[in-house]
Amino acid sequence: MWIDANSTLHRRQALRAAGGFGLLALGDLLRADTGGAIQPHHPPKAKRVIQLFMNGGVSQMDTFDYKPELEKRHGQKVDVGIQAAATSLPGPMMKSPFPWKQHGQCGRWVTDRLPHLAKKVDSLAFLMAMASRSNVHGPASYLANTGFQLPGFPCAGAWIGYALGRITDNLPAFVVLPDARGLPFNGMGNFSAGFLPATHQGTVINPEAPVPIADLKADARAPFATAEASQDGLKLLQDANRRFAESRPGDSRLEARLQMYEMAARMQASAPEAFDLSRETTRTLENYGANRPGPEGAFARNCLLARRLVERGTRFVQVWSGAGGPSNNWDNHTDIPKELPPICKQVDQPAAALLDDLASRGLLADTLVLWTTEFGRMPFTQGSVGRDHNGGTSVAWMAGAGVKGGTTLGASDDFSYQATENKTSIHDLHATLLHLLGIDHEKLTVLHNGTNRRLTDVHGRVLTELLV
C-alpha cells in the first residue's frame, strides 16, 4: 500500500509538526494484518513459511535434474516435436558443463555447483516435474506467486496473512526481502494483496540499503520530534484518518493506513533488534556466509534475517535471489558456464545453513521452507552456450514441517524438456503449502466480482506423496 499522494495537506502538516516523520515514510513498507482470521480446517503441521525464490528461471539440467542422454546427444540437433523456445531458435543439444554426483541415502543427483545443498538432499522433498503455463518472465512470475498469469491477484503470502492473521503484534505477518540489486520481474506486483484488504500486501525491506527501514527514527535535525510528540501526532493522525475512513467505507486502503501507523509505532521498538545481525555469533555468520561483502553475502544475510524474523513471529518471509533485467539473476541466456556458477555460489551455502540453523533451534519442525523458480530452461543451446526459457519442466523442493525428506515426485523426459511423469503445477504446490498450514485450499475463498476466487484458482491437489 502506497501513501496516498492526495492526502490532505493539514494531515501531513499535523504529522510533521508532531514529529512523526517515520510514520509517514513507513507507508510504503509497514502494514499490519487486520482481524478476521479463520480457524484452521485441520491441525496444521506448519506455523510459518520461508520461501526462497530464484528469479529468472533456474536451469534444472545444470542443478538437480541429471540427464545422461544429454551427454550422449551433446552437439546434436534433435527434433523435440515443437518449437517452444521463447526468444530464439533452438540450437543443438547441450550437456551440462558441470560434474554430477549422487548424494545422500536417497541418491539424488546434484551438480557440483551446489555442494552445500547436496549434503541436505535427505532432508528435501523434490518436485522434479514442475510445469508452468508460461515461459515469459512476467506472466510466469505472477503465476508462481499468485496462481494467475495476470496482475491484480493476491500472492500466497497475502492469502496466508488474510487466512491466519499475525503471530505477533510487533512485526508484519508477511515480509519480502528482495535481492539487494533490485526488485524482481513484475516488481511489487509479486507481493500484492490484489483484491484482499490492502493490509495483507507484503512488507518489502532491503536490509542492504544504508537505512533498511527508512525514517524509523526521527531525523537528528528535528529535535522537536520527541517520543511524546510522535505519540501525540499519531493520535491526531489516527483521529483524522478514522473520520476520513468513515466517509469511504468501501476503501480498504484507509484501514490499512491506520493499521500501518500502529505497526510503525510498535516496530520502532522491535525492528532494530530483529534486523541487527551483529547479535549473531561469529560462527553463525560464517555458517551462512553472511560476512562476505556485497552481493556475495547479501542473500546470506537475508536468509539469516529470515530465520530471525520467523523466530520472532513473522508468519511468511519471502527471500529473493536475482533482480529483474538481463543480468544478476538466474536468466542465463548467454553463457551457462560463466553465468550460473556465481549465482549458485550466492545461494548454495546460505540456503543449506538456513536449514541447519532452523533445525538446531527446533524451528524446522513447524517451519516450511520452499525453494522455487518461475520456470526451467531448455536442453538445447541459445546462441553459443546459453539456454532459453522453458515452461515445460523445472525443479522445486520443500523441507521442514510435515515434509518427508529424501523423497521425489515426478520426472521429466530424457532431455529435461517436458514434464512426463507425475507432472505438477504451482497450484499443487500452493495447495500443499496451505494444507500444511491447516487450510483446505478449496475452502479459502473470497467473493470478487461475482466469482469465488482462491489462490489455486480451480486447480491444485495436495501432494501427499511428499508429506509425512
LODONU-86138 format. One record per residue (C-alpha): residue number from 1; x, y, z. Coordinates in Angstrom, 3 decimals. Layout:
! LODONU-86138
REC    n         x         y         z
REC  NUM         X         Y         Z
...
This chain:
! LODONU-86138
REC    n         x         y         z
REC    1     0.000     0.000     0.000
REC    2     1.477     3.337    -1.039
REC    3     0.734     6.534     0.896
REC    4    -1.969     8.462    -0.990
REC    5    -0.358    11.403    -2.757
REC    6    -3.682    13.242    -2.479
REC    7    -3.824    13.088     1.331
REC    8    -4.946    16.456     2.644
REC    9    -2.252    18.973     3.460
REC   10    -3.421    19.632     7.006
REC   11    -2.933    15.950     7.911
REC   12     0.618    15.944     6.567
REC   13     1.395    19.166     8.395
REC   14    -0.074    17.839    11.616
REC   15     2.034    14.709    11.350
REC   16     5.233    16.635    10.691
REC   17     4.522    19.115    13.438
REC   18     4.189    16.254    15.892
REC   19     7.494    14.751    14.837
REC   20     6.096    11.727    13.055
REC   21     8.419    11.678    10.063
REC   22     8.858     7.936    10.418
REC   23     5.148     7.217    10.422
REC   24     4.646     8.978     7.107
REC   25     7.646     7.488     5.345
REC   26     6.830     3.978     6.503
REC   27     3.666     3.985     4.434
REC   28     5.455     2.150     1.665
REC   29     6.752    -0.512     3.972
REC   30     4.860    -1.275     7.120
REC   31     1.355    -2.633     7.409
REC   32    -0.335    -4.946     9.873
REC   33    -2.914    -7.641     9.379
REC   34    -6.471    -6.944    10.382
REC   35    -8.607    -9.398    12.287
REC   36   -10.948   -11.953    10.783
REC   37    -8.518   -14.848    10.624
REC   38   -10.149   -18.237    10.226
REC   39    -9.786   -21.291    12.388
REC   40    -7.641   -23.920    10.620
REC   41    -9.640   -26.501     8.709
REC   42    -7.463   -29.262    10.159
REC   43    -4.494   -29.474    12.557
REC   44    -1.556   -27.669    10.926
REC   45     1.934   -29.101    10.594
REC   46     3.478   -25.713     9.773
REC   47     3.195   -22.464    11.666
REC   48     5.372   -20.314     9.441
REC   49     6.932   -20.329     5.950
REC   50    10.194   -19.200     4.370
REC   51    10.176   -19.157     0.581
REC   52    13.429   -18.871    -1.371
REC   53    12.507   -17.632    -4.841
REC   54    15.110   -17.942    -7.611
REC   55    14.204   -15.153   -10.016
REC   56    14.872   -15.673   -13.719
REC   57    14.360   -19.401   -14.273
REC   58    16.843   -21.886   -12.816
REC   59    18.460   -24.276   -15.293
REC   60    17.221   -27.605   -13.918
REC   61    19.533   -29.740   -16.038
REC   62    22.515   -27.862   -14.599
REC   63    21.453   -28.107   -10.942
REC   64    19.188   -31.009    -9.872
REC   65    17.882   -32.818   -12.984
REC   66    20.682   -35.061   -14.234
REC   67    20.230   -36.290   -17.818
REC   68    22.783   -38.805   -19.174
REC   69    21.041   -38.663   -22.550
REC   70    22.042   -35.022   -22.888
REC   71    25.671   -36.077   -22.569
REC   72    25.206   -38.721   -25.265
REC   73    23.471   -36.321   -27.651
REC   74    25.606   -33.271   -26.903
REC   75    26.101   -31.136   -30.011
REC   76    23.406   -32.948   -31.995
REC   77    20.277   -31.413   -33.434
REC   78    17.282   -33.241   -32.002
REC   79    13.709   -32.790   -33.159
REC   80    11.794   -32.254   -29.918
REC   81     8.463   -32.122   -31.706
REC   82     7.549   -28.463   -31.326
REC   83     9.459   -25.236   -31.399
REC   84     8.968   -23.916   -27.898
REC   85    11.956   -21.638   -27.349
REC   86    10.778   -18.297   -26.003
REC   87    13.267   -15.870   -27.534
REC   88    15.414   -17.815   -30.004
REC   89    15.632   -20.673   -32.461
REC   90    16.648   -23.996   -30.848
REC   91    20.307   -24.864   -31.252
REC   92    21.960   -28.254   -30.751
REC   93    21.600   -30.205   -27.543
REC   94    23.973   -29.102   -24.776
REC   95    25.059   -31.278   -21.891
REC   96    25.606   -29.755   -18.501
REC   97    29.124   -28.309   -18.329
REC   98    29.362   -29.269   -14.652
REC   99    30.239   -32.582   -12.967
REC  100    27.448   -34.525   -11.250
REC  101    27.391   -36.870    -8.300
REC  102    24.817   -38.787    -6.300
REC  103    24.293   -37.712    -2.688
REC  104    22.619   -38.937     0.481
REC  105    20.778   -42.151     1.153
REC  106    18.151   -41.094    -1.394
REC  107    20.802   -40.966    -4.141
REC  108    19.759   -37.574    -5.508
REC  109    21.971   -36.340    -8.337
REC  110    23.259   -32.794    -7.789
REC  111    25.693   -30.702    -9.777
REC  112    28.941   -29.661    -8.147
REC  113    27.715   -26.047    -8.302
REC  114    25.561   -26.727    -5.214
REC  115    27.878   -28.643    -2.862
REC  116    26.220   -27.462     0.375
REC  117    22.650   -28.214    -0.690
REC  118    23.865   -31.570    -1.995
REC  119    24.561   -32.532     1.616
REC  120    20.945   -31.750     2.566
REC  121    19.107   -33.894    -0.003
REC  122    17.880   -36.401     2.569
REC  123    16.018   -33.504     4.218
REC  124    14.450   -32.265     0.985
REC  125    11.387   -33.332    -0.965
REC  126    11.894   -32.693    -4.686
REC  127     9.276   -31.828    -7.286
REC  128    11.087   -32.867   -10.463
REC  129     8.296   -32.137   -12.959
REC  130     7.045   -28.651   -12.180
REC  131     5.471   -27.152   -15.296
REC  132     4.400   -23.573   -15.998
REC  133     1.748   -22.338   -18.415
REC  134     4.080   -19.561   -19.492
REC  135     7.724   -19.274   -20.473
REC  136     7.697   -15.459   -20.266
REC  137     9.013   -13.867   -17.067
REC  138     6.122   -11.527   -16.318
REC  139     3.186   -13.951   -16.606
REC  140     5.218   -16.868   -15.206
REC  141     6.289   -14.875   -12.152
REC  142     2.731   -13.744   -11.490
REC  143     1.623   -17.362   -11.845
REC  144     4.310   -18.628    -9.474
REC  145     3.340   -16.100    -6.811
REC  146    -0.403   -15.582    -7.211
REC  147    -1.659   -18.610    -9.153
REC  148    -2.699   -16.394   -12.086
REC  149    -0.793   -15.092   -15.101
REC  150    -2.358   -11.629   -14.972
REC  151    -1.720    -8.901   -12.395
REC  152    -4.276    -7.969    -9.775
REC  153    -4.485   -11.213    -7.818
REC  154    -3.293   -11.755    -4.229
REC  155     0.002   -13.563    -3.746
REC  156     0.410   -16.583    -1.491
REC  157     1.807   -14.523     1.386
REC  158    -1.201   -12.214     1.289
REC  159    -3.638   -15.148     1.262
REC  160    -1.878   -16.725     4.249
REC  161    -1.915   -13.494     6.247
REC  162    -5.577   -12.989     5.373
REC  163    -6.461   -16.523     6.455
REC  164    -4.362   -16.896     9.599
REC  165    -3.510   -13.371    10.735
REC  166    -0.429   -12.325    12.642
REC  167     1.527   -14.387    15.137
REC  168     2.900   -11.247    16.796
REC  169     1.716    -7.638    17.039
REC  170     5.245    -6.257    16.729
REC  171     6.197    -7.445    13.227
REC  172     4.329    -7.789     9.936
REC  173     2.855   -11.173     9.052
REC  174     4.361   -11.091     5.533
REC  175     7.856    -9.741     4.853
REC  176     9.627    -9.642     1.486
REC  177    13.441    -9.457     1.285
REC  178    14.309    -8.683    -2.354
REC  179    17.678    -9.152    -3.981
REC  180    19.930    -6.309    -2.878
REC  181    20.440    -5.368    -6.539
REC  182    16.782    -4.667    -7.217
REC  183    13.216    -5.937    -7.349
REC  184    12.395    -8.999    -9.492
REC  185    10.387    -9.108   -12.705
REC  186     6.927    -7.541   -12.072
REC  187     8.335    -5.578    -9.154
REC  188     5.832    -5.017    -6.353
REC  189     3.187    -6.961    -8.286
REC  190     4.658   -10.209    -6.961
REC  191     3.848    -9.187    -3.379
REC  192     0.410    -7.681    -3.973
REC  193    -2.694    -8.192    -1.849
REC  194    -4.783    -7.873    -5.013
REC  195    -8.456    -7.700    -4.081
REC  196    -7.798    -8.696    -0.468
REC  197    -7.612    -5.889     2.112
REC  198    -4.512    -3.807     1.446
REC  199    -3.119    -4.618     4.894
REC  200    -2.073    -8.048     3.619
REC  201     0.403    -6.840     0.975
REC  202     3.999    -7.841     1.595
REC  203     6.188    -5.530     3.640
REC  204     9.229    -5.012     1.409
REC  205    12.500    -4.306     3.204
REC  206    16.003    -4.112     1.748
REC  207    18.462    -4.730     4.596
REC  208    21.388    -3.859     2.304
REC  209    20.199    -0.267     1.916
REC  210    22.032     2.331     4.026
REC  211    18.833     2.637     6.063
REC  212    16.877    -0.642     5.690
REC  213    13.674     0.830     7.121
REC  214    13.612     4.498     6.175
REC  215    12.740     7.054     8.856
REC  216    12.134     4.522    11.585
REC  217    13.532     7.162    13.916
REC  218    13.202    10.915    13.766
REC  219    15.874    12.910    11.950
REC  220    18.542    14.228    14.291
REC  221    17.988    17.659    12.733
REC  222    14.459    17.690    14.205
REC  223    14.985    17.868    17.989
REC  224    11.305    18.660    18.465
REC  225    10.417    15.153    17.192
REC  226    10.393    13.530    20.598
REC  227     8.719    10.257    21.505
REC  228     5.949    12.169    23.263
REC  229     5.370    14.372    20.219
REC  230     5.244    11.287    17.995
REC  231     2.567     9.751    20.192
REC  232     0.518    12.956    20.088
REC  233     0.947    13.155    16.337
REC  234    -0.040     9.531    15.910
REC  235    -3.247    10.043    17.892
REC  236    -4.120    13.163    15.923
REC  237    -3.474    11.402    12.639
REC  238    -5.482     8.349    13.673
REC  239    -8.451    10.528    14.574
REC  240    -8.285    12.313    11.229
REC  241    -7.926     9.039     9.341
REC  242   -10.838     7.459    11.222
REC  243   -13.132    10.288    10.203
REC  244   -11.847    10.076     6.634
REC  245   -12.296     6.277     6.558
REC  246   -15.855     6.518     7.836
REC  247   -16.740     8.618     4.809
REC  248   -15.318     5.956     2.469
REC  249   -16.338     2.579     3.938
REC  250   -15.515     0.609     0.787
REC  251   -11.846     1.620     0.552
REC  252    -9.629    -0.855     2.448
REC  253    -6.568     1.347     1.930
REC  254    -7.772     3.695     4.657
REC  255    -7.999     0.914     7.229
REC  256    -4.609    -0.329     6.020
REC  257    -3.128     3.089     6.691
REC  258    -4.472     3.136    10.214
REC  259    -3.060    -0.324    10.867
REC  260     0.230     0.740     9.299
REC  261     0.702     3.641    11.690
REC  262     0.041     1.402    14.672
REC  263     2.515    -1.171    13.367
REC  264     5.082     1.557    12.691
REC  265     4.921     2.685    16.281
REC  266     5.446    -0.857    17.555
REC  267     8.259    -1.527    15.107
REC  268    10.193     1.467    16.373
REC  269    10.921    -0.756    19.353
REC  270    11.019    -4.222    17.795
REC  271    12.521    -3.789    14.303
REC  272    16.024    -2.581    15.235
REC  273    16.637    -5.678    17.336
REC  274    15.172    -8.043    14.733
REC  275    17.369    -6.632    11.965
REC  276    20.563    -6.414    13.999
REC  277    22.722    -9.271    12.715
REC  278    25.579    -8.214    14.979
REC  279    23.713   -10.039    17.739
REC  280    24.528   -13.343    15.992
REC  281    27.645   -15.328    16.823
REC  282    30.678   -15.264    14.557
REC  283    30.148   -18.954    13.875
REC  284    26.559   -18.405    12.750
REC  285    27.599   -15.591    10.415
REC  286    30.330   -17.791     8.956
REC  287    27.970   -20.742     8.514
REC  288    25.670   -18.618     6.382
REC  289    28.485   -16.819     4.592
REC  290    26.964   -13.586     5.853
REC  291    30.374   -11.960     6.354
REC  292    31.009   -11.854     2.615
REC  293    30.707    -8.295     1.270
REC  294    28.234    -7.031    -1.320
REC  295    26.050    -9.359    -3.418
REC  296    28.221   -12.321    -2.408
REC  297    26.863   -12.096     1.107
REC  298    23.571   -10.254     0.631
REC  299    21.462   -13.363     0.070
REC  300    23.162   -14.999     3.053
REC  301    22.264   -12.057     5.275
REC  302    18.686   -12.180     4.045
REC  303    18.458   -15.893     4.842
REC  304    19.759   -15.246     8.334
REC  305    17.338   -12.369     8.704
REC  306    14.501   -14.650     7.552
REC  307    15.333   -17.001    10.428
REC  308    15.384   -14.088    12.875
REC  309    12.011   -12.867    11.619
REC  310    10.187   -16.197    11.827
REC  311    11.799   -16.759    15.210
REC  312    10.186   -13.502    16.368
REC  313     6.753   -14.161    14.920
REC  314     6.650   -13.249    11.232
REC  315     4.466   -15.832     9.539
REC  316     5.692   -15.689     5.921
REC  317     9.086   -14.482     4.683
REC  318     9.977   -14.452     1.007
REC  319    13.684   -14.217     0.151
REC  320    14.539   -13.401    -3.463
REC  321    17.666   -14.289    -5.404
REC  322    18.089   -12.283    -8.573
REC  323    16.908    -8.866    -9.704
REC  324    14.825    -8.166   -12.778
REC  325    16.590    -7.495   -16.062
REC  326    19.112    -9.237   -18.294
REC  327    21.739    -9.977   -15.628
REC  328    22.299   -10.562   -11.907
REC  329    19.737   -13.358   -11.821
REC  330    19.058   -16.940   -12.994
REC  331    18.089   -15.886   -16.529
REC  332    21.173   -17.372   -18.180
REC  333    20.556   -16.795   -21.879
REC  334    24.142   -16.157   -22.894
REC  335    26.664   -18.309   -21.055
REC  336    25.653   -21.081   -18.640
REC  337    29.271   -21.980   -17.681
REC  338    30.015   -18.342   -16.812
REC  339    26.688   -17.025   -15.515
REC  340    25.327   -19.898   -13.449
REC  341    28.209   -20.581   -11.007
REC  342    28.275   -17.127    -9.360
REC  343    24.584   -17.069    -8.506
REC  344    24.698   -20.710    -7.370
REC  345    27.508   -19.736    -5.031
REC  346    25.465   -16.860    -3.614
REC  347    22.534   -19.167    -2.782
REC  348    24.019   -22.588    -2.003
REC  349    25.729   -22.112     1.354
REC  350    23.098   -19.759     2.851
REC  351    20.163   -21.996     1.884
REC  352    21.830   -25.042     3.418
REC  353    22.821   -23.066     6.525
REC  354    19.243   -21.844     6.915
REC  355    18.009   -25.449     7.072
REC  356    20.670   -26.354     9.628
REC  357    20.025   -23.252    11.714
REC  358    16.258   -23.780    11.806
REC  359    16.765   -27.421    12.756
REC  360    19.260   -26.642    15.540
REC  361    16.787   -24.187    17.092
REC  362    13.828   -26.535    16.866
REC  363    12.136   -24.245    14.337
REC  364    12.246   -26.583    11.357
REC  365     9.646   -28.828    12.971
REC  366     6.954   -26.208    12.341
REC  367     8.567   -24.063     9.644
REC  368     8.100   -24.918     5.967
REC  369    10.953   -23.965     3.624
REC  370    10.292   -23.711    -0.130
REC  371    12.766   -23.331    -2.995
REC  372    11.066   -22.240    -6.227
REC  373    11.561   -20.532    -9.576
REC  374     9.176   -19.373   -12.298
REC  375    10.208   -21.911   -14.969
REC  376    13.140   -24.005   -16.174
REC  377    15.454   -23.783   -19.153
REC  378    15.893   -25.551   -22.478
REC  379    18.153   -28.571   -23.091
REC  380    19.381   -27.097   -26.364
REC  381    21.554   -24.046   -26.769
REC  382    20.653   -20.451   -27.278
REC  383    23.451   -18.706   -29.112
REC  384    26.661   -20.458   -28.152
REC  385    26.312   -21.841   -24.598
REC  386    23.214   -20.173   -23.156
REC  387    19.768   -21.663   -22.506
REC  388    16.351   -20.199   -23.262
REC  389    13.193   -20.194   -21.110
REC  390    11.300   -23.443   -20.698
REC  391     7.844   -23.705   -19.150
REC  392     7.790   -27.443   -19.835
REC  393     9.584   -28.541   -16.676
REC  394    11.548   -27.214   -13.719
REC  395    12.541   -28.276   -10.212
REC  396    11.320   -27.124    -6.802
REC  397    11.862   -28.517    -3.335
REC  398    10.330   -28.373     0.127
REC  399    11.737   -29.027     3.580
REC  400    10.648   -28.828     7.182
REC  401     7.220   -29.050     8.770
REC  402     5.265   -32.053     7.549
REC  403     7.643   -32.809     4.664
REC  404     9.060   -36.282     4.058
REC  405    12.754   -35.732     3.394
REC  406    14.642   -37.683     0.747
REC  407    11.574   -38.081    -1.459
REC  408    10.951   -37.272    -5.103
REC  409     7.797   -36.716    -7.118
REC  410     7.731   -36.572   -10.904
REC  411    10.229   -36.786   -13.716
REC  412    10.991   -35.044   -16.977
REC  413    11.822   -36.648   -20.314
REC  414    15.310   -37.798   -21.326
REC  415    16.364   -34.240   -22.171
REC  416    14.626   -32.364   -19.297
REC  417    12.488   -30.659   -21.914
REC  418     8.973   -31.595   -20.770
REC  419     7.468   -32.998   -17.579
REC  420     6.369   -36.560   -18.324
REC  421     5.711   -38.362   -15.031
REC  422     3.557   -37.022   -12.171
REC  423     3.565   -33.533   -13.618
REC  424     2.895   -30.844   -11.011
REC  425     1.997   -27.162   -11.101
REC  426     2.202   -24.122    -8.858
REC  427    -1.424   -24.788    -7.917
REC  428    -0.385   -28.159    -6.495
REC  429     2.446   -26.544    -4.554
REC  430     0.146   -23.839    -3.217
REC  431    -2.491   -26.429    -2.271
REC  432     0.193   -28.333    -0.357
REC  433     1.516   -25.184     1.284
REC  434    -1.954   -24.244     2.533
REC  435    -2.620   -27.825     3.631
REC  436     0.487   -27.841     5.823
REC  437    -0.722   -24.583     7.380
REC  438    -4.035   -26.238     8.231
REC  439    -6.015   -24.698     5.361
REC  440    -8.150   -26.507     2.781
REC  441    -7.253   -24.664    -0.424
REC  442   -10.753   -25.223    -1.843
REC  443   -12.383   -23.580     1.182
REC  444   -10.191   -20.477     1.359
REC  445   -12.199   -18.253    -0.997
REC  446   -13.136   -14.597    -1.412
REC  447   -16.062   -13.385    -3.496
REC  448   -14.664   -10.906    -6.003
REC  449   -16.635    -9.512    -8.943
REC  450   -19.155   -12.334    -8.642
REC  451   -16.572   -15.130    -8.539
REC  452   -15.343   -17.116    -5.545
REC  453   -11.625   -16.625    -6.021
REC  454    -8.920   -18.716    -4.393
REC  455    -5.132   -18.993    -4.532
REC  456    -5.321   -22.237    -6.514
REC  457    -7.986   -20.962    -8.982
REC  458    -9.955   -24.117    -9.923
REC  459    -6.913   -26.385    -9.837
REC  460    -4.481   -27.957    -7.405
REC  461    -4.122   -31.075    -5.333
REC  462    -2.268   -31.720    -2.103
REC  463     0.969   -33.590    -2.849
REC  464     0.534   -36.193    -0.144
REC  465     3.325   -38.314    -1.637
REC  466     5.837   -35.823    -0.223
REC  467     4.277   -35.470     3.232
REC  468     4.628   -37.432     6.442
